[in-house]
Amino acid sequence: MHFSARRRCAPLTAAIAAIASIVFAAPANAQSPDERAVVAVVKQFFDGMRTRDTALMRSTVAPNAVLRSAGGPTGIGDASTVDAFIERIGKGTGPGNDEQIENPKVQIDGQLASLWAYFTLVRGGMTTINHCGIDEFLLGKGPDGWKVFFISDTHRTEACTPIAGTSAAAAVAAMANPKDVASQDAILAALYDVISGPAGKKRDWDRFRSLFAAGARLIPTGVGPDGKARIRTMSPDEYATATGSRLEQSGFFEKEISRTAETYGNVTQAFSTYESRHAAADEKPFARGINSIQLFNDGTRWWVVTIYWDSERPGNEIPARFLKKP
């Protein structure tokens, strides 16, 4: 993988200097107690929706709360009350819809809070995403804590990436080609192959996701503009979103040229040295580096747990012992 602070950008690869500012942006500050409380209220609302617990849903909203989606012919949907929405949930039967949010962004000023987050919705009893979009919640803080008084969202059925830990993500993982996950060699070959291709070729991001265990992380490290070492932690979905379009716009091929692997119990660690090229036939790579890849075998298949990588640069040359041919 490869995502350098200077010109490289893309685990199992490279994308473009513009991404470096994303990859090595300063880490966000830890959430404050109020921010955590806001997120908890919204998640309780969804917990109630999934279990059809209307009392739980009502405990999170203020009287006369409004629901209004963005979209449609005028750009703004008709307004309705959240209470009417909750009533419809309560009248339904069987499992409720499972709506999940990822990386919520919370802003607070006094007694006003907003939460903005990517969401996916899976219909009750199903495992595939029905639609996704952005949720926005507005909350006010009173004597009983934070309460939702306005909800809006967008709605789309394309480019919906599963959120780690959800039934939809598990379903994608279950779609793995058995040949891709049959051995250490197979899963590492698939990992490099799936992000490689000529300009204009769409990458198979479902195949990419199918290689990773739930909660897996991709972690590029390097040197930021201030000269300090940085890391960024991404989920497979975040990696696909951050680098996908750039990999598909520019030719990118990455291959393993050496590997040192060790196993202890259920832990397998591979130092996988890579080269990146814009075209498969290019004589020289434009980047090299090492992917530290942690793997897990559950008895039925191999999974990627973590990919942690750094790129070669002046002063950070790859040691000869990691350049030995397999």
Backbone hydrogen bonds, N-H to C=O, Kabsch-Sander energy under -0.5 kcal/mol:
donor,donor_aa,acceptor,acceptor_aa,energy
2,H,10,A,-0.7
10,A,2,H,-1.6
13,T,10,A,-0.6
19,I,16,I,-2.1
20,A,16,I,-0.7
20,A,17,A,-1.2
21,S,17,A,-0.7
21,S,18,A,-0.7
22,I,19,I,-0.9
23,V,19,I,-3.0
24,F,20,A,-2.6
25,A,22,I,-1.1
36,R,32,S,-2.6
37,A,33,P,-2.1
38,V,34,D,-2.3
39,V,35,E,-2.2
40,A,36,R,-2.2
41,V,37,A,-2.1
42,V,38,V,-1.9
43,K,39,V,-2.4
44,Q,40,A,-2.1
45,F,41,V,-1.9
46,F,42,V,-1.8
47,D,43,K,-2.4
48,G,44,Q,-2.5
49,M,45,F,-1.7
50,R,46,F,-2.5
51,T,47,D,-1.9
52,R,48,G,-0.8
53,D,48,G,-2.2
54,T,52,R,-1.2
57,M,53,D,-2.0
58,R,54,T,-2.6
59,S,55,A,-1.6
60,T,57,M,-1.4
61,V,58,R,-1.0
62,A,148,V,-3.1
65,A,62,A,-1.4
66,V,149,F,-1.8
67,L,80,S,-3.3
68,R,151,I,-2.7
70,A,153,D,-2.9
71,G,75,G,-1.9
75,G,72,G,-0.7
77,G,69,S,-3.3
80,S,67,L,-2.2
82,V,65,A,-2.4
85,F,81,T,-1.5
86,I,82,V,-2.5
87,E,83,D,-2.2
88,R,84,A,-1.9
89,I,85,F,-1.8
90,G,86,I,-2.3
91,K,87,E,-1.5
92,G,88,R,-0.7
92,G,89,I,-0.9
96,G,50,R,-2.0
98,D,122,V,-3.0
99,E,97,N,-0.8
100,Q,98,D,-0.5
100,Q,120,T,-2.3
102,E,118,Y,-1.9
105,K,116,W,-3.0
106,V,104,P,-0.6
107,Q,114,S,-2.2
109,D,112,L,-2.7
112,L,109,D,-2.0
113,A,139,L,-2.4
114,S,107,Q,-2.4
115,L,137,F,-2.5
116,W,105,K,-2.2
117,A,135,D,-2.1
118,Y,102,E,-0.9
119,F,133,G,-2.5
120,T,100,Q,-1.9
121,L,131,H,-2.5
122,V,98,D,-2.2
126,M,123,R,-2.5
130,N,121,L,-2.9
131,H,121,L,-1.2
132,C,156,R,-2.7
133,G,119,F,-1.7
135,D,117,A,-3.0
136,E,152,S,-3.0
137,F,115,L,-2.4
138,L,150,F,-2.7
139,L,113,A,-2.9
140,G,147,K,-2.4
141,K,111,Q,-1.8
142,G,140,G,-0.6
142,G,145,G,-2.1
145,G,142,G,-2.0
147,K,140,G,-2.5
148,V,60,T,-2.8
149,F,138,L,-2.7
150,F,138,L,-1.4
151,I,66,V,-2.3
152,S,136,E,-2.5
154,T,134,I,-1.6
156,R,132,C,-2.3
161,T,159,A,-0.8
166,T,163,I,-1.9
170,A,166,T,-2.2
171,A,167,S,-2.1
172,V,168,A,-1.9
173,A,169,A,-2.4
174,A,170,A,-2.1
175,M,171,A,-0.5
175,M,172,V,-1.3
176,A,173,A,-1.5
180,D,177,N,-1.7
181,V,177,N,-0.9
182,A,179,K,-0.6
187,I,183,S,-2.4
188,L,184,Q,-2.1
189,A,185,D,-2.2
190,A,186,A,-2.3
191,L,187,I,-2.0
192,Y,188,L,-1.9
193,D,189,A,-2.4
194,V,190,A,-2.6
195,I,191,L,-0.7
196,S,192,Y,-0.5
196,S,193,D,-1.0
197,G,252,F,-3.1
200,G,248,E,-3.5
201,K,198,P,-1.9
202,K,200,G,-0.5
205,W,203,R,-1.4
208,F,204,D,-2.0
209,R,205,W,-2.6
210,S,206,D,-1.9
211,L,207,R,-0.5
211,L,208,F,-1.3
212,F,209,R,-1.7
213,A,304,V,-2.5
216,A,213,A,-2.0
217,R,305,V,-1.7
218,L,234,M,-3.0
219,I,307,I,-3.7
221,T,309,W,-2.1
222,G,230,R,-1.6
224,G,228,K,-2.8
227,G,224,G,-2.4
230,R,222,G,-2.5
232,R,220,P,-1.7
234,M,218,L,-2.3
239,Y,235,S,-2.5
240,A,236,P,-2.4
241,T,237,D,-2.4
242,A,238,E,-2.6
243,T,239,Y,-2.4
244,G,240,A,-2.1
247,L,243,T,-2.6
248,E,244,G,-2.0
249,Q,245,S,-1.6
250,S,246,R,-2.0
252,F,197,G,-2.8
253,F,277,R,-3.1
255,K,275,E,-2.1
257,I,273,T,-3.0
258,S,273,T,-1.1
260,T,271,F,-2.0
262,E,269,Q,-2.3
264,Y,267,V,-2.9
267,V,264,Y,-2.7
268,T,266,N,-0.6
268,T,295,L,-1.6
269,Q,262,E,-2.8
270,A,293,I,-2.7
271,F,260,T,-3.2
272,S,270,A,-0.9
272,S,291,N,-3.1
273,T,258,S,-2.3
273,T,271,F,-0.7
274,Y,289,G,-2.6
275,E,255,K,-2.1
276,S,287,A,-2.9
277,R,253,F,-3.2
282,D,279,A,-1.8
286,F,276,S,-2.3
287,A,276,S,-1.2
289,G,274,Y,-1.6
290,I,310,D,-2.3
291,N,272,S,-2.9
292,S,290,I,-0.6
292,S,308,Y,-3.0
293,I,270,A,-3.1
293,I,291,N,-0.9
294,Q,292,S,-0.5
294,Q,306,T,-2.6
295,L,268,T,-2.8
296,F,303,W,-2.2
298,D,296,F,-0.5
298,D,301,R,-1.6
302,W,181,V,-2.1
303,W,296,F,-2.4
304,V,211,L,-2.6
305,V,294,Q,-3.0
305,V,303,W,-0.6
306,T,294,Q,-1.2
307,I,217,R,-2.0
308,Y,292,S,-2.6
309,W,219,I,-1.7
310,D,290,I,-1.7
312,E,288,R,-3.1
313,R,316,N,-0.6
316,N,313,R,-3.1
322,F,319,P,-1.9
323,L,320,A,-2.0
